[in-house]
Structures are given as structure tokens and as C-alpha cells.
Amino acid sequence: MWAEKALKEALKEADQAEVLEISSSFRRVLVENNKVVYFETSSENSLRVMVVKEKRVGLASVNSLTEERIREAVQTAVAFMKTSRPDPEFCTLISPKPLSAVSEIFDNKIASAEPSEVVDYVLKAVEKAKAGKTVITQGEVYLGVSTLRLVNSEGVDVEYSKTRASFSITLTAYGKSGGSESFRERSTIYWEDLKLEENVGELAELAHKTLSPEKIEPGEYTVLMAPDAVSQIISVIAFAANADNVRKKRSPWAERLNTEVASKQLTVVDDGTLPRGVRTAPCDGEGYPTKKKTVIEKGVLKTYLYDYYTARLMNTESTGNASLSRPFPAIAATNLIIEAGAKSFEDLVSEVKKGVYIPRLPPTFINPITGDFSAELRQAFLIENGELTKPVRWGMVAGNAYALMQSIVEVASDKTQLGSIITPSILFEKVRITG
Amino acid sequence: MLRELQDFLARTIEEFSSEAEFIDVRAEFLTSFSTSVENSVLKGLNKANSRVIGIRALVKGCWGIGSTDDFSPESIKKAFREAIASAKALASRAGGEVKLSEEKVYSDSKEVSVKISPSDVDVEEKIKLVLEFNKIIRNTDSRIVNCRTTYSDSSREILYLNSEGASIYQKLPSVFLYASAVAREAEKTQASYEAIGGQYGYEKIRELDINELGLKLGKEAVELLSAETIKGGTMTVVMDGRVSGTFAHEVFGHAAEADNILNAKSFLSGLVGKKIGSDEVTIVDDATVPGAYGSYFYDDEGVPAQRKVLLEKGVLKTYMHSRETAGIMGVKSTGNGRAQDPRHRVYVRMSNTFIAPGNWSPEEIIEDTKHGVYVEKALGGMEDPVGGGFQVSALKAWLIENGELKKLLRAVSISGRALDILKKVDAVGKNFVLEPGFCGKGYAGDYVPVTTGGPTVRVSEMIVGVGGR
């Protein structure tokens, strides 16, 4: 309800303006040591105004919305616009475009959840952990609702509401020689898709199976990565395919369009319209309709991800990948989907003579510019003669994320929606593991 | 306005005090300014102004938090009711055991004093700074294809009141200058960064020699283009202050947080009073370092900030506590109860955590090393308080041969087990740096300002891993 007022106020001085208003609320329940310890409830209304005159940009954001605070924000943005320097690459804000038809981005069950329901949901998961003789050492469950309104001086006026459910769980099993810690996080639009209890069960099983690891023998292995591990490696795609990084030569995929950047087994789709996709919306952060596009087809790079600002500079169309951040350009992947292969996870295991199965990697810094990384093996298993055998640890997977994408042997038929990344398990060859 | 709010909050706490064992309120007012230049283009000027109020209520050993950004009396009271209702929803189902330690109650008002308030500095000067800094970096070499420079400042005011009568106001300003440079040659791309800042006024920025800083950064990115890789293995590792600080923070620090001890999530459990490291190594968490980004006057439970020696000459002395962990363990809080903001819970959090400086000059440490690697600039490490495993990737490294830095290396990471590393520290430098950053705990969204840093530190044996193609 504040957006028009702010826009009107801004246009008294600016040539063009854009206002983003977000009202949001969340509930978060925190678990420690199998006890539910904190229940948080929060609500907020915020607004951001961007003003442009003669290619000079001013920005201000404010929350706790009152008429006075909004007026002050607009005045600040206008004052900044006047002192700023022109951005020669800025052309115009976009005019209204037909929106994408998207469905299933709002779950009424989240919006209407009673505090007691949320607590009971989490308690059930704690019971599951206890039954599996494990402890949720740290966990959180989040349920949020937000309504977003984007208006600009050219006539864009979009409003939509979304819900989000997510969890992050660290679960530990204890044995004679210490503990084994499992970790997982998931994010969904619908509460029912979160499947907390089921995930806790799987984490408990994994923690028990990895209680007494042996030291891994350094060497080159065929490596089967589960979706949680794969998602870390392939997260560099969002950086490398980002058209701004391409244009500014930060991306290793600059000037690589229609060439092979990955193994023939890899097909990657970015889909901003996916039903129940956590980054699904009728339009992107500039107001441009979201789209579904194949980024990598059988290893060949088919398109970069563009916002309108960058697309115009590169003489092409936006792919609907503008994010909500400002100033321009601001490009992000939406729902990044790795297409499933034909063989099941079990089939892939059975084909490996000597290899390593990695359910997940610890959060690892992957240098997106070079792709270099090394990640400690914490929970992993040997694959010997087509079977998962003993747990191993104390080694490091050392390599390069871009090179790894070239060494994909097979993509499994299983598929997990982790959050904005949806991926099957993937089999890689010649992965270096150091001691 | 603050005075009025303070009075209103005190009255409202009183009004609701019969419904909870304990109530505290945090109100935060945050204004920040930032501007960036990418290559030669100024990417706008940005100001953010936010405020939020959070109420924490303890009912039958369970916590509820209600927060809002709406400062009308009705909304604030609604947040009180939500906090209490949430705590009750937990108490009736789960049952809690939270008990707070007894602490002295303070009424105080504190402010970090600065010579030049950033808000008094003309925006034009800040624009010229980022433009000029950017130009210097790009002019160092034609292979620098991209350069981003960012200046930001902020002012954070926090009001704390609780049902025991505490009433504390503190104001923490900050300034930052950040730069990244990307160098490219043929198919090779490398990048480097520099971050400077903390709780200072604009004088800190005016004191900087941006010519020298810019040249150093530009050169570093270009040099990395010709960096080599080596075969990994076990060898002597010399860590610069930023890497040794990452070790002190990620591995030792997190494991010394008392909630991790209570949750059986720490390899330091049961080791207080035990000798676990070499005589060379002393580790401190000091929330009172002037200017450091992780400093404060009072924590988010109204307990004064303190300097704690966690490990003294290899002997574990104490854990870090909030009032909650101190209450359970029967000790006093060490003033480490911190929350990202009033929307979020209080955890045991670090402030400025580092290995205390020793007697060696950094040059002496290198000269004294026969064969090993010198690692510089941590690129993110990961805690493993349970297993005590340590791993960090370094932006760059040098191969040391017979006391000399021989070859520039890229994509090096080091790892090992904390208890092994602590025993193998055999030289600690007298040099000292602190780099501002954020520490996450729990999951998405629980970040607090900290610093990472310390002296140059040598470990006689660690695992060196090498990524890269």
C-alpha cells in the first residue's frame, strides 16, 4: 500500500523510479541436543526505492514503514541520484510484459499454521532422532510467508505471495571412538514436501553407518556423489553462466557458447516457472517474465543467464534471471535442475569396481572464478566390486569443479529437490583424493 | 525518542512480568551507507535505515521470541504477547530446563568514540575514494580485467532492557573499504581481495595509503596467474595471521563455546585444566579490543564484554558462556551471549578470537623453516567442533625451501586435527592483524560481527591438499 505513494514521491524529481515493497513474517523453531529450545515469531514490512535521472542512480531502503520514514528514504535516494555519477550502461527500466503463469507457490497450511502445530511437527522429528539412537545436536525449522510488490515508473506493477518451509539439521550418533555428524538442509514451498521426519531417519542411519571410519588410501577414484554433494560442485554453474560475469570476463565460460563445457551426460535446465520451485515467480526481479531454458545440453553450453540490463548490452533477450538486488546488473539462477539419467543409483554402484561414495561434503569454499576447491571427506564409503562397503574418512577431495563436470560418467535416475537446486546422484571418474 | 521508548519498554516489561520468569527486550537501530565502483563505473549510492524490536520471554524453562519492526505501542505489546505465547506453546509440549546465571544488573550508556563521524563526511569524498582506489588497482597491470571497490559505513544503536532492571544503551559505528581484482591471461583467471575496517570513524579511511594498498592488490591478482601447484602431503606449514586466526576461530573457538560442550558437540569437552597444546600457544577471545569489528561494551544479555584467555601456554582455561550455559554449568557468563539481531535467539558467540602474539618475527619463522609451505589469506574455513578437524583453503601460498619463499602456489588448502595442530605449534610471531568478518552459527541468518586474525604461526606438520586442474 506504500509502493504507489513512494513511486509518486520519487517521480517528482526522478526520470524513472522503481519501488519494491515486501511484507514478511516467519516462525522458526530451534532444537539443541534433542530439546526444542526456542520459538521465534517475527514480522516486518520493508521498502526499497531506486531513482534514476540522466543515468545517475540513487537507492534507499527502509523498514518499519511510516509515511515519514518512507518520505525520508525517497529524499535520500533522490539526493544520492543527484550526487552520483552516470552509469553509461544504464538504458531504461523495463515496461510491463505479460507475466508467466506459475502455480503452487503458496501453501495455505504454512500461512495458517498454529504455534502448537509447528511445535508438534518439530517434536515428532526429535522423537524420530531419539528412536534412531541419535541426537539432533542442532536444528532449525523455518516457516515463512512473504508478499512482494514491484512497481516502476514504466508501468510494471506486480504483486505475488510466496511461502517457504525449510530445515537445517545436524544429527549425531555416538560410538566408542567418537561421534559421527550428519548434516542436511532442505527448502520447499509446501510444508508437506519438507518431509522432516523422513530426512531425520535417513540422517540417523547415515550417522550410525559412519561411526567407525577407516583412513582412506590416497589416490584417484571413481566417485559417486549424492545430491547433497553434487549441489556444491554444480553451484558454480550459476556463477559461470551469469552473463554479467561473462561480459566482465570473470567467468571461465566467457566466449564458450555452443562449445562443450561439460561431459555429454550433463544437461542443466534453469526454470523460473517450475511448480513448487522455491525460486519460482511470475516475473524476475526486474519485472521480466520468468522462463524455462536449457543452459547445458548434453555438455554443450546453450545460453547464459541474463537480466534485461545485461541482455541489452549483449544484444540479446533477457532470460528472466534478474534477481531482486540492486544496483544493476543483478543476475541469479532460478531453479537449477540437473536432468536425470537412465540408470538407478544401485545400478551405478554396481558398475564401480573401486570407488568412493560421498553422501555429502562439508560446506566448502569453491573459488567460482577458477573452480578450485578441496573438501574434507567426513562421511564417505568405499565402493568395492560393485558394493558399498566400509566407511572412510580423513582424506580430502581435491580438484576443480569445472574439470569435474567434464569427468561425469553417468547421471543417476534419482532426483532430489534440495532447495533451488534439483539434482540426481552423479558418478565422476578420476577424482583425486589426498591423505 | 530513545528515552521515551526506553520508558515505555520498562513499563511494558513490568506489565507482562507476571506471565514469565524472565523477559528481556532488545531494540536495534541501524543505518548504513554503501557505494561501489566496478571498473570505472559508480554503481549507485545506497542507504539503508532499519529498526526492529525483539522480546524474549522465558516460561517454565522455554524461550519464546516475538519481534516486529512496527514501533507503535500496540504492535510492541503484540510482540510481547507473541513471545509469551510462543514460550508457553513450547513449555506445554516440550518442557525446558533453561536457567540463567545470576549477573550484576547494569544501567549504562556507552558509545565508541570516533574522531570523524562518517555521516559528517560529504558523500562526494566517499565517491572520489572508491573511484580513485579502483583506478589505482586497474592501472597496476593490463591483465586486470575486473575490479570492484566498495566503501561502506554504518551506525548501530542497541537498547537492552530486562525484567531484572537492566537498561543499557550502546552505539557501535563501523567503516569498511573492500576491493577485489580479477586478472586474466589466455584461459587463466585469478582473483584477489582486500578488506579493511572495523569500529572506527572516517579517520581510519583517511589514514590509509590507497596507492600502496591498490598496487599490492593488483600485483597479487596478476602474480597468481603464474602460480603453480605442488603435490600435496604432510609438511611444515607457516600460516599468516589471517589463516592462524581462522584456525583459532573455526576449530578452537567454536569448540570452546559452552553450548557446544553441553551438547556434546566439542572435542574440548572435559579438558579444562589439561595441557592440550605446546607452550607456544595461547588463545584469547577479547571483546574489548579497541576498534575491532567483533568488539562491544555489553553482550546481548547485558553482561559486560571481557577478555578471556581460553588456552594459556597450551593449558585449557575456560569455555565461553552466555547466561544460559553459565546457569547450567554453575559459573558466571563471560559476556559471549550474542544474537544477530533482536529477531533471533542468543547463542554463545565469539568476539575477536586469536592466538596471542609470541616472540618471533615473521621473517625469522620463514628463515628457520627448511621445507614447507607458507599460506596466506584464508578463503573460508569450516568448523568441526565435534571431530576437531580443521580445513581451510588459502588464496595463495609459497613453497618454502631452506628458509626462503621459493615458488608461488595456488589452490592450496591445509587440514589436520586441532589437538594435533595445537601440540605442533612451534613458533608464534610478534606481528598481528585482525580482519573484519562475520561468523555464522546454527544456520542461515545467525551472523554476528567478529574478527579473524592473529600472528604468523608455524605448525611442524599438517596435511597440505592441492586443488586445481
Interface residues (C-beta under 8 A of the other chain):
Chain A: L30 E32 N33 K35 V36 V37 Y38 F39 E40 T41 S42 S43 E44 N45 S46 M50 V57 G58 L59 A60 S61 V62 N63 S64 L65 R69 E72 A73 T76 A77 F80 M81 T83 S84 R85 D87 P88 E89 P115 S116 V119 D120 L123 V135 T137 Q138 E140 S166 S168 T172 Y174 G178 G179 E181 E185 K248 K249 R250 P252 R326 P327 F328 P362 P363 T364 F365 N367 I369 T370 G371 D372 F373 S374 A375 E376 R378 M396 A398 G399 N400 Y402 A403 T434 G435
Chain B: S36 E38 N39 V41 L42 K43 G44 L45 N46 K47 A48 N49 S50 R51 V52 G54 C62 W63 G64 I65 G66 S67 T68 D69 D70 F71 E82 A83 A85 S86 A87 A89 L90 S92 R93 A94 G96 E97 V98 V123 E124 I127 L131 V145 N146 V182 R184 E187 T189 Q190 A191 G232 G233 T234 D259 L262 N263 A264 K265 R343 H344 R345 L379 G380 M382 D384 V386 G387 G389 Q391 S393 R410 A411 S413 S415 G442 Y443 A444 I463 G465 V466 G467 G468 R469
